[in-house]
Amino acid sequence: MGRLSVGYGRGLLGAVLLLQAAWVWAHAPGLSSLDVAVKPARIDVRMTFALQDIEAFAPMDSDLDAEVSDAEREAAKPDIAKLLAGQLRIAVDGEDVAPTGLGQVGFDAENNAHVEFQYAAVPKRRLLVQSTFLQRLAEGHRQYLTVRDADGKVLAEKMLVKQDDGLSLSFAAAADGEPVASAHSTFNTFRDFFKLGVEHIVTGYDHLLFLLALLVVTHGFWQALKIITFFTLAHSLTLALAGLNIVDLLGSFVEPFIAATIIYVGVENIIRGDHPKGRHWLTFGFGLIHGFGFAGALREMEISSGDTGIFLPLLSFNLGIESGQIAVAIVILPMIWWLNNKADIAEKFLKSCSIAVSLMGTYWLLERTVL
């Protein structure tokens, strides 16, 4: 009995630690975008950040009332433009160049800032783009850089991070005298977003907590496989809908709804107990909403790749998420099955995990709505 209690304690501790990681990383590490267009007479740059990523460096709440009014947002635009202009290095043929005039700042409905700069220079031999602002942001922040020509053709793409925050691009003269860069690598784009998807899951994303709440009632391989399969199918369908621009849901709806799904599954586990009937259909329906959460993060940052637009980043990001989910499931499922097959502790284990899941879901729901 003592050994059994130790095993139960270890299992419960592992579940609690996993849930605690999900609490800390309820949202994925920050993601932003940097688009550079090399035109015949100038370089156009467009940066997109979540406001929460830049507000610490360009405060908007001037009256300190814990709310940012439209007037305060407008008043903050020059500071935001100045901040980002000073944190972006553009070097043309070995010479650093400054933007012509102040940057243009705009906001969207999803609390993102879009900042545009123009540079009166055109590279003939080499272009260097360095986003030093990444040094100020959290360790997990990623910024996707895309360099295009005047016709919108992608010349280079790279996922920038704090340790590697720049891209140097060599040009060669074309027959008409215009600069031409070497072709970009589709594989690198796929790899970057696949890795990003895996990182989002294994660091404890709220979607992972939802999956854990679904799997905690299973006793064996086939029950778990059905749930994981239906979750994967839902994500794939969402990917197709988002990639083809058929359905697009606002993040202000999706994020609270995701929190609500976590609460629902946790409460259902407490009320209905061991492996409720129809759990795979519930997984599929709620999985669709979680998939829109994945797609929304990339859409809001206006991320696209080459001729595939947003489809390749979405596909590789989603595959990374699914791969990460499977890897985590392989690790935690044996523990869940062992505990669920011990009659004297199974019910306590299920209820303890489900209560923790529901409480965390409630916190996220409040955070994404009224807080």
C-alpha positions in Angstrom: 0.0 0.0 0.0 2.9 2.3 0.8 4.5 1.7 -2.6 1.2 2.3 -4.2 0.8 5.6 -2.5 4.3 6.6 -3.6 3.4 5.7 -7.1 0.2 7.7 -6.9 2.0 10.7 -5.4 4.6 10.6 -8.2 2.0 10.4 -10.9 -0.1 13.2 -9.4 3.0 15.3 -9.0 3.9 14.8 -12.6 0.5 15.8 -13.7 0.6 18.9 -11.5 4.0 19.9 -12.8 2.7 19.6 -16.4 -0.4 21.7 -15.5 1.8 24.3 -13.8 3.8 24.6 -17.0 0.6 25.1 -19.0 -0.4 27.8 -16.5 2.8 29.8 -17.1 2.7 29.3 -20.9 -1.0 29.7 -21.5 0.0 31.6 -24.7 2.7 30.7 -27.1 6.0 32.5 -27.0 5.7 35.9 -28.8 5.6 36.0 -32.6 6.0 39.0 -34.9 6.7 39.6 -38.5 9.1 41.8 -40.6 8.4 42.3 -44.3 11.0 44.0 -46.5 10.1 44.9 -50.1 13.0 45.9 -52.4 11.6 48.2 -55.0 13.3 50.1 -57.9 13.8 53.3 -56.0 13.4 52.4 -52.3 13.0 49.8 -49.6 9.6 49.4 -47.9 9.5 47.8 -44.4 6.5 46.7 -42.5 6.7 45.4 -38.9 3.9 43.7 -37.0 3.9 43.2 -33.2 1.4 42.3 -30.6 0.9 45.5 -28.5 1.7 43.6 -25.3 5.2 43.0 -26.8 6.0 46.7 -27.2 3.9 48.4 -24.5 6.6 47.9 -21.9 9.0 50.0 -24.0 6.4 52.5 -25.4 3.8 52.9 -22.6 0.3 53.9 -23.7 -1.6 54.2 -20.4 -0.5 57.8 -19.8 -3.1 58.5 -17.0 -2.3 55.2 -15.2 -6.0 54.1 -15.0 -5.2 50.5 -16.2 -7.1 51.1 -19.4 -5.8 52.4 -22.8 -8.2 54.7 -24.5 -8.3 55.4 -28.3 -6.8 58.8 -27.6 -3.9 57.3 -25.7 -3.3 54.8 -28.4 -3.2 57.6 -31.0 -0.9 59.6 -28.8 1.6 56.7 -28.5 2.1 56.3 -32.2 5.1 58.6 -32.5 6.8 56.8 -29.6 6.2 53.4 -31.1 7.5 54.5 -34.5 10.6 56.0 -32.9 11.2 52.9 -30.8 11.1 50.4 -33.7 13.0 52.7 -36.1 15.8 52.7 -33.6 15.7 48.9 -33.2 15.8 48.1 -36.9 19.1 48.1 -38.8 19.0 48.3 -42.6 22.4 48.3 -44.4 22.6 48.7 -48.1 25.9 47.7 -49.8 27.7 48.1 -46.5 26.3 51.4 -45.5 23.7 51.8 -42.8 20.6 53.8 -43.9 17.9 55.6 -42.0 14.2 55.8 -42.8 12.9 58.8 -44.6 10.6 60.5 -42.2 8.6 59.1 -39.3 7.1 55.6 -39.6 3.4 55.1 -40.1 1.7 53.3 -37.2 -1.6 51.6 -37.3 -3.6 49.2 -35.0 -6.0 46.4 -35.8 -8.9 44.8 -33.9 -6.7 42.1 -32.5 -4.4 44.4 -30.5 -1.5 44.4 -32.9 0.6 47.3 -34.1 1.6 47.6 -37.8 4.5 50.0 -38.4 5.8 51.0 -41.9 9.1 52.6 -42.9 10.6 53.7 -46.1 14.3 53.8 -47.0 15.6 55.7 -50.0 18.2 53.2 -51.1 18.4 50.1 -53.3 20.9 47.3 -52.8 23.2 46.4 -55.8 25.5 43.9 -54.0 24.2 43.2 -50.4 21.3 43.9 -48.1 21.5 43.5 -44.3 18.4 43.4 -42.2 18.9 43.2 -38.4 16.0 43.4 -35.8 17.9 44.3 -32.6 14.5 44.8 -30.8 14.6 41.0 -30.3 17.3 41.5 -27.7 14.7 43.3 -25.5 12.0 40.7 -25.8 11.4 37.4 -24.1 13.7 34.5 -24.8 11.1 32.6 -26.8 10.1 35.4 -29.1 10.3 34.7 -32.9 10.1 37.2 -35.7 9.5 35.9 -39.2 11.5 38.0 -41.8 10.4 38.0 -45.5 12.3 39.9 -48.2 10.5 40.4 -51.5 11.2 42.1 -54.8 9.0 44.8 -56.4 6.6 42.2 -57.9 6.1 40.4 -54.5 8.4 37.5 -55.3 10.0 36.1 -52.2 13.8 36.5 -52.3 14.6 35.2 -48.8 12.9 34.1 -45.6 14.2 33.5 -42.1 12.9 33.0 -38.6 14.8 35.5 -36.4 15.5 34.9 -32.8 17.5 36.7 -30.1 20.6 34.7 -30.8 20.4 35.2 -34.6 18.5 38.5 -35.2 19.6 39.3 -38.8 19.8 38.3 -42.4 22.5 39.2 -45.0 21.4 38.8 -48.6 23.7 38.9 -51.6 22.5 40.3 -54.9 23.6 39.8 -58.5 22.9 42.0 -61.4 20.2 40.8 -63.8 20.2 41.4 -67.6 18.1 44.5 -67.1 20.3 45.8 -64.4 17.9 45.2 -61.5 19.2 43.4 -58.4 18.3 39.7 -58.1 18.8 37.6 -55.0 19.3 33.8 -54.8 16.2 31.7 -54.4 14.9 31.1 -50.9 14.5 27.7 -49.3 11.0 26.3 -48.9 12.5 23.6 -46.7 13.9 26.1 -44.3 10.5 27.8 -44.0 8.9 24.4 -43.3 11.5 23.5 -40.8 11.2 26.8 -38.9 7.5 26.7 -38.5 7.5 22.9 -37.7 10.0 23.6 -34.9 7.9 26.5 -33.7 4.8 24.3 -33.5 6.7 21.6 -31.5 8.1 24.3 -29.1 4.6 25.7 -28.5 3.3 22.3 -27.4 6.2 21.0 -25.3 6.4 24.2 -23.3 2.9 23.7 -22.0 0.4 25.5 -24.3 -3.2 25.6 -23.3 -4.1 23.3 -26.1 -1.9 20.7 -24.5 -3.8 21.1 -21.2 -7.1 20.5 -23.1 -5.7 17.3 -24.6 -4.5 16.1 -21.2 -8.0 16.7 -19.8 -9.4 14.5 -22.6 -6.9 11.7 -22.2 -7.0 11.5 -18.4 -10.1 9.4 -18.6 -8.6 6.7 -20.9 -7.5 3.3 -19.8 -5.8 1.9 -22.9 -4.3 2.5 -26.3 -7.4 2.4 -28.5 -9.3 4.8 -26.4 -6.4 7.3 -26.5 -5.8 6.7 -30.2 -9.4 7.6 -31.0 -9.2 10.9 -29.1 -5.9 11.9 -30.6 -7.0 11.0 -34.1 -10.2 13.0 -33.9 -8.2 16.0 -32.4 -5.8 15.7 -35.4 -8.6 15.5 -37.9 -10.2 18.6 -36.5 -6.9 20.5 -36.7 -6.4 19.4 -40.3 -9.9 20.5 -41.3 -9.3 23.9 -39.6 -6.0 24.2 -41.4 -7.7 23.6 -44.8 -10.5 26.2 -44.0 -7.9 28.8 -42.9 -5.5 28.1 -45.7 -8.2 28.5 -48.3 -9.6 31.6 -46.7 -13.0 30.0 -46.3 -13.4 30.6 -42.6 -11.7 33.2 -40.4 -12.7 33.7 -36.7 -11.6 36.6 -34.6 -9.1 35.9 -31.9 -11.3 37.8 -29.4 -13.8 35.0 -29.9 -11.5 32.0 -30.3 -9.2 32.6 -27.2 -12.0 32.8 -24.6 -13.8 29.9 -26.3 -10.6 27.8 -26.0 -10.6 28.5 -22.2 -14.2 27.6 -22.0 -13.5 24.2 -23.7 -10.9 23.4 -21.0 -13.4 24.2 -18.3 -16.1 22.1 -19.9 -13.9 19.0 -20.2 -12.6 19.3 -16.7 -16.1 19.6 -15.3 -17.4 16.8 -17.4 -14.6 14.6 -16.1 -15.7 15.4 -12.5 -19.4 14.8 -13.1 -19.5 11.9 -15.6 -16.3 10.2 -14.5 -14.6 7.4 -16.3 -14.4 7.8 -20.1 -17.7 9.5 -20.9 -19.5 8.3 -24.1 -19.0 10.4 -27.2 -15.8 11.9 -26.0 -14.2 11.6 -29.5 -17.0 13.7 -31.0 -16.6 16.3 -28.3 -12.8 16.3 -29.1 -13.5 16.9 -32.8 -15.9 19.8 -32.2 -13.7 21.5 -29.7 -10.6 20.7 -31.7 -11.9 22.8 -34.5 -11.8 25.8 -32.3 -8.4 25.1 -31.0 -7.2 24.8 -34.6 -8.4 28.3 -35.3 -6.3 29.4 -32.4 -3.2 28.1 -34.1 -4.2 29.7 -37.4 -5.1 33.0 -35.9 -1.6 33.6 -34.4 0.0 33.4 -37.9 -2.8 35.4 -39.6 -2.7 38.3 -37.2 1.1 38.7 -37.8 0.4 38.6 -41.6 2.8 35.8 -42.1 3.1 34.2 -45.6 5.7 32.3 -47.5 6.4 32.4 -51.2 3.7 31.3 -53.6 2.0 29.3 -50.9 1.0 32.3 -48.8 0.0 31.4 -45.3 -0.6 27.7 -46.2 3.0 26.4 -45.8 3.6 28.1 -42.4 0.2 26.9 -41.2 0.8 23.4 -42.5 4.3 23.0 -41.0 3.2 24.8 -37.7 0.2 22.5 -37.3 2.3 19.4 -38.1 4.8 20.5 -35.5 2.0 20.9 -33.0 0.6 17.4 -33.8 4.0 15.8 -33.5 4.6 17.5 -30.2 1.2 16.3 -28.9 2.0 12.8 -29.9 5.4 12.9 -28.2 3.9 14.3 -25.0 1.1 11.6 -25.1 3.7 8.8 -25.4 5.3 10.1 -22.2 2.2 10.7 -20.1 -0.2 8.0 -21.2 1.5 5.1 -19.5 1.4 7.0 -16.2 -2.3 7.8 -16.8 -3.2 4.2 -17.7 -1.3 2.8 -14.7 -3.1 5.2 -12.3 -6.5 4.7 -13.9 -6.2 0.9 -13.6 -5.7 1.1 -9.8 -9.2 0.9 -8.4 -8.3 2.5 -5.0 -6.7 5.7 -6.5 -8.2 6.1 -10.0 -11.1 8.2 -8.9 -9.0 10.5 -6.8 -6.5 11.0 -9.6 -9.1 11.8 -12.1 -10.9 14.3 -9.9 -7.7 16.0 -8.7 -6.5 16.6 -12.3 -9.9 17.6 -13.5 -10.3 20.2 -10.7 -6.9 21.7 -11.5 -7.8 21.8 -15.2 -11.1 23.5 -14.5 -9.5 26.1 -12.3 -6.8 27.0 -14.8 -9.4 27.2 -17.6 -11.5 29.5 -15.4 -8.4 31.7 -14.9 -7.7 31.9 -18.6 -11.4 32.7 -19.4 -11.4 35.6 -17.0 -8.0 36.8 -18.2 -9.2 36.8 -21.8 -12.5 38.5 -21.1 -13.0 40.7 -18.0 -9.4 41.1 -16.8 
